Amino acid sequence: MSTPSTPTTGSLRVPGATLHYEVRGRGPLLLLIPGGTGGAAAFDGVADALAAEYTVASYDPRGLSRSPLDDPEAEQSVAEHAEDALRLLDLLSPAEPARVFGSSSGAIAALHLLTARPERLVRLVAHEPPVVEVLQDAPVHRAFLARVRDTLDTEGLMPAMGVFAGGLKGEGGEGRGARAAEPPTPAGLPPAAAARVERTMGDLPYFLGRIVPSFMAYSPDLRRLEAEAVADRLVLAGGRDSVGELPHRPAAFLAERFGRELLQFPGGHTGLSTHPAEFGGVLRQAFSY
């Protein structure tokens, strides 16, 4: 595997935070919105190949990694994160609409951006946005998220991560699925990889405590997404290996509702990390006309 190139980095002041962003390549803008605690580094495995055709921008969402909040205790909202993405579009492509890819929680922010400002997007590829409120069994998932919150409050971070991971896999967030997650260790890793692991671990309390409850309670405007001017810009996507798992189900449901084919990416919910070359190839094709 080749070593990722060194991107041009910048910072953007937004209300309540300072965003760290990275840019590679030349051409039309392709904005990559990460999910979880991945940050801009989540795209290191695909950004260089995409930069052969596009100006590829990625960033750390507010409150994560290198994008500090002015108030570390500030509550988070999908709409505010979508506004951050819009501000980056306005900075990097003020005169032309952009291509956008969002994964997981990043795809939720991207869906809101599409409904709010569709004219600023050429196309959005939304990979497994866990908008569980669109599902018929949404009350079950609200109870699951309440268990995550209770476990975080009473037992701590890693037991809560175990409940969360089990619930995403469809194990109900209890029983065997609730075993405490094992924290990754940076020992023996190259410096850049070790730094990324440390950032990921440092961001987990914020992600689990404030991003997950807010984002997974978000209900997208389905009528707006079905409108022709919006629907024609949206590609819903899922992992080939995550069919039936919680993050995959809303994408499949929405694709069926909208009468669209679900784009299949390699791997599961984290296929971007486990199959970067193939993942990048599918993504490149998705933005080709």
C-alpha positions as CSV (number, residue, x, y, z in Angstrom):
1,M,0.0,0.0,0.0
2,S,1.4,3.4,-1.0
3,T,2.0,6.1,1.5
4,P,-0.7,8.8,1.3
5,S,0.5,12.2,0.0
6,T,0.8,15.2,2.2
7,P,-2.3,17.4,1.8
8,T,-2.5,21.1,2.0
9,T,-4.1,21.9,5.4
10,G,-6.1,24.8,6.6
11,S,-8.5,26.0,9.3
12,L,-11.8,27.7,9.0
13,R,-13.5,29.6,11.8
14,V,-17.2,28.8,12.1
15,P,-19.7,29.7,14.8
16,G,-18.6,27.9,17.9
17,A,-15.6,26.0,16.5
18,T,-12.5,26.0,14.3
19,L,-12.5,23.3,11.5
20,H,-9.4,21.6,10.4
21,Y,-9.5,20.6,6.7
22,E,-7.2,19.0,4.1
23,V,-7.1,19.5,0.4
24,R,-5.5,17.4,-2.4
25,G,-5.6,17.5,-6.2
26,R,-7.2,19.8,-8.7
27,G,-10.5,20.0,-10.5
28,P,-14.2,20.1,-9.4
29,L,-14.6,19.9,-5.6
30,L,-15.3,16.6,-3.9
31,L,-16.1,17.0,-0.2
32,L,-15.7,14.0,2.0
33,I,-17.6,14.0,5.3
34,P,-16.3,11.4,7.7
35,G,-18.4,9.4,10.2
36,G,-17.6,8.3,13.7
37,T,-14.3,9.5,15.1
38,G,-12.4,9.0,11.8
39,G,-11.9,12.6,10.9
40,A,-10.1,13.7,7.7
41,A,-7.6,10.8,8.2
42,A,-10.4,8.3,7.5
43,F,-10.0,9.1,3.8
44,D,-6.2,8.7,3.5
45,G,-6.6,5.4,1.7
46,V,-8.8,6.9,-1.1
47,A,-8.0,10.6,-1.3
48,D,-5.0,10.4,-3.6
49,A,-6.7,8.3,-6.2
50,L,-9.7,10.6,-6.2
51,A,-7.4,13.6,-6.4
52,A,-6.4,12.6,-9.9
53,E,-9.8,13.9,-11.1
54,Y,-11.1,16.2,-8.3
55,T,-10.1,18.8,-5.7
56,V,-10.6,16.4,-2.7
57,A,-11.4,18.1,0.6
58,S,-11.8,16.3,3.9
59,Y,-12.1,17.6,7.4
60,D,-12.5,16.8,11.1
61,P,-16.1,17.6,12.1
62,R,-16.5,20.1,14.9
63,G,-15.5,18.8,18.3
64,L,-13.4,16.0,16.9
65,S,-9.7,15.7,16.7
66,R,-8.2,18.9,15.3
67,S,-11.5,20.9,15.1
68,P,-11.9,22.2,18.7
69,L,-15.1,23.6,20.0
70,D,-15.1,27.1,21.6
71,D,-17.3,25.5,24.4
72,P,-16.2,21.9,24.9
73,E,-19.6,21.2,26.5
74,A,-21.7,22.6,23.7
75,E,-24.6,20.4,22.5
76,Q,-24.4,19.2,18.9
77,S,-27.0,19.2,16.1
78,V,-27.2,17.7,12.7
79,A,-28.2,21.1,11.2
80,E,-25.1,22.8,12.7
81,H,-22.8,20.1,11.3
82,A,-24.4,20.4,7.9
83,E,-23.8,24.2,8.1
84,D,-20.2,23.5,8.6
85,A,-20.1,21.4,5.4
86,L,-21.8,24.2,3.6
87,R,-19.3,26.7,4.8
88,L,-16.5,24.5,3.5
89,L,-18.3,24.3,0.1
90,D,-18.6,28.1,0.0
91,L,-14.9,28.5,0.8
92,L,-13.5,25.9,-1.6
93,S,-16.1,26.1,-4.4
94,P,-17.9,29.3,-4.1
95,A,-19.1,29.5,-7.7
96,E,-19.9,25.9,-8.5
97,P,-21.9,23.1,-6.9
98,A,-19.8,20.2,-5.5
99,R,-19.8,16.5,-5.2
100,V,-20.2,15.2,-1.7
101,F,-19.6,11.8,0.0
102,G,-20.8,11.2,3.5
103,S,-20.3,8.0,5.6
104,S,-22.3,7.0,8.7
105,S,-22.9,10.1,10.9
106,G,-21.3,12.2,8.2
107,A,-23.9,10.9,5.7
108,I,-26.6,12.1,8.1
109,A,-25.1,15.6,8.1
110,A,-24.9,15.4,4.3
111,L,-28.5,14.4,3.9
112,H,-29.5,17.5,5.9
113,L,-27.2,19.6,3.7
114,L,-28.9,18.2,0.6
115,T,-32.4,19.0,1.8
116,A,-31.4,22.5,2.9
117,R,-29.3,23.5,0.0
118,P,-29.7,21.1,-3.0
119,E,-28.4,23.7,-5.5
120,R,-24.9,23.5,-3.8
121,L,-24.5,19.8,-4.6
122,V,-24.1,18.1,-8.0
123,R,-24.5,14.7,-6.3
124,L,-24.4,13.2,-2.8
125,V,-23.4,9.6,-2.2
126,A,-24.7,8.7,1.3
127,H,-23.1,5.6,2.7
128,E,-25.1,3.9,5.5
129,P,-26.6,7.0,7.3
130,P,-28.0,5.5,10.5
131,V,-31.2,7.5,10.4
132,V,-33.1,4.9,12.4
133,E,-36.1,7.1,12.9
134,V,-37.3,6.2,9.3
135,L,-37.6,2.6,10.3
136,Q,-40.9,1.0,11.4
137,D,-39.2,-0.4,14.5
138,A,-37.7,3.0,15.5
139,P,-38.9,2.6,19.2
140,V,-36.7,-0.4,19.5
141,H,-33.7,1.6,18.5
142,R,-34.6,4.5,20.8
143,A,-34.5,2.0,23.7
144,F,-31.1,0.7,22.4
145,L,-29.7,4.2,22.4
146,A,-31.0,4.8,25.9
147,R,-29.1,1.6,27.1
148,V,-26.0,3.0,25.5
149,R,-26.5,6.3,27.4
150,D,-27.2,4.5,30.7
151,T,-24.2,2.2,30.3
152,L,-22.0,5.2,29.6
153,D,-23.2,7.0,32.7
154,T,-23.0,4.0,35.1
155,E,-20.2,1.8,33.7
156,G,-18.0,4.0,31.6
157,L,-16.8,4.4,28.0
158,M,-15.7,0.9,26.9
159,P,-18.7,-1.0,28.3
160,A,-20.9,1.5,26.5
161,M,-19.0,1.0,23.3
162,G,-19.6,-2.7,23.7
163,V,-23.4,-2.1,23.9
164,F,-23.2,0.3,21.0
165,A,-21.2,-2.0,18.7
166,G,-23.5,-4.9,19.6
167,G,-26.6,-2.9,18.7
168,L,-25.2,-1.8,15.4
169,K,-24.5,-5.4,14.5
170,G,-28.1,-6.3,15.3
171,E,-27.4,-8.0,18.6
172,G,-29.8,-5.9,20.6
173,G,-27.1,-4.0,22.5
174,E,-27.2,-6.5,25.4
175,G,-26.0,-9.9,26.3
176,R,-23.0,-11.1,24.3
177,G,-23.2,-8.0,22.1
178,A,-22.6,-5.8,25.1
179,R,-19.1,-7.1,26.0
180,A,-16.8,-4.2,26.7
181,A,-14.9,-3.2,23.6
182,E,-11.2,-3.6,23.6
183,P,-9.4,-0.3,23.1
184,P,-6.9,-0.2,20.3
185,T,-3.3,0.3,21.2
186,P,-0.8,2.5,19.3
187,A,2.2,0.4,20.4
188,G,4.3,-0.7,17.5
189,L,2.4,1.4,15.0
190,P,4.1,4.0,12.7
191,P,3.9,7.5,14.2
192,A,1.1,8.8,12.0
193,A,-1.0,5.7,12.6
194,A,-0.3,5.8,16.4
195,A,-1.4,9.5,16.4
196,R,-4.6,8.6,14.7
197,V,-5.4,5.9,17.2
198,E,-4.8,8.3,20.1
199,R,-7.0,10.9,18.5
200,T,-9.7,8.3,17.9
201,M,-9.6,7.1,21.5
202,G,-9.6,10.7,22.8
203,D,-12.7,11.5,20.7
204,L,-14.8,8.5,21.7
205,P,-16.5,10.1,24.8
206,Y,-17.6,13.1,22.7
207,F,-18.8,10.9,19.9
208,L,-20.7,8.5,22.0
209,G,-22.0,11.0,24.5
210,R,-23.1,13.9,22.1
211,I,-22.9,12.9,18.5
212,V,-24.6,9.5,18.6
213,P,-27.7,10.7,20.7
214,S,-28.3,13.8,18.5
215,F,-27.6,12.2,15.1
216,M,-29.4,9.0,15.6
217,A,-32.5,10.8,16.8
218,Y,-32.5,12.9,13.6
219,S,-35.4,12.3,11.2
220,P,-34.7,13.5,7.6
221,D,-37.4,15.3,5.6
222,L,-38.5,12.5,3.4
223,R,-40.9,14.6,1.3
224,R,-38.0,17.0,0.6
225,L,-35.7,14.1,-0.3
226,E,-38.4,12.7,-2.7
227,A,-38.7,16.0,-4.5
228,E,-37.3,15.7,-8.0
229,A,-34.8,18.5,-7.7
230,V,-33.4,16.8,-4.6
231,A,-33.9,13.1,-5.4
232,D,-32.0,13.3,-8.7
233,R,-28.9,14.3,-6.7
234,L,-29.0,11.5,-4.1
235,V,-27.3,8.1,-4.3
236,L,-27.9,5.9,-1.3
237,A,-25.3,3.3,-0.6
238,G,-24.6,0.3,1.7
239,G,-21.9,-2.3,2.3
240,R,-22.1,-5.7,0.8
241,D,-21.1,-7.3,4.1
242,S,-23.4,-5.3,6.4
243,V,-26.9,-6.2,4.9
244,G,-29.3,-6.4,7.8
245,E,-27.2,-4.5,10.3
246,L,-28.6,-1.4,11.8
247,P,-26.7,1.3,9.8
248,H,-27.4,-0.5,6.5
249,R,-31.2,-0.8,7.0
250,P,-32.1,2.9,6.7
251,A,-30.2,3.2,3.4
252,A,-31.9,0.2,2.0
253,F,-35.3,1.3,3.2
254,L,-34.9,4.8,1.7
255,A,-33.6,3.4,-1.6
256,E,-36.6,1.2,-1.9
257,R,-39.0,4.0,-0.9
258,F,-37.5,6.3,-3.5
259,G,-37.5,3.6,-6.2
260,R,-33.7,3.7,-6.5
261,E,-31.1,1.0,-6.6
262,L,-28.9,0.8,-3.5
263,L,-25.2,1.3,-4.5
264,Q,-23.1,-1.5,-3.2
265,F,-19.7,-0.8,-1.7
266,P,-17.1,-3.4,-0.6
267,G,-17.0,-4.5,3.0
268,G,-19.4,-3.5,5.7
269,H,-20.0,-0.3,7.6
270,T,-16.2,0.4,7.7
271,G,-15.5,-0.7,4.1
272,L,-13.7,2.6,3.6
273,S,-11.0,1.4,6.0
274,T,-11.0,-2.3,5.2
275,H,-11.2,-2.1,1.4
276,P,-9.9,1.4,0.5
277,A,-8.8,0.7,-3.1
278,E,-12.0,-1.0,-4.2
279,F,-14.1,1.5,-2.1
280,G,-12.4,4.4,-3.9
281,G,-13.1,2.8,-7.3
282,V,-16.8,2.4,-6.6
283,L,-17.0,6.0,-5.3
284,R,-15.2,7.4,-8.4
285,Q,-17.7,5.6,-10.6
286,A,-20.6,6.9,-8.6
287,F,-19.6,10.5,-9.4
288,S,-19.1,9.8,-13.1
289,Y,-21.7,10.8,-15.6
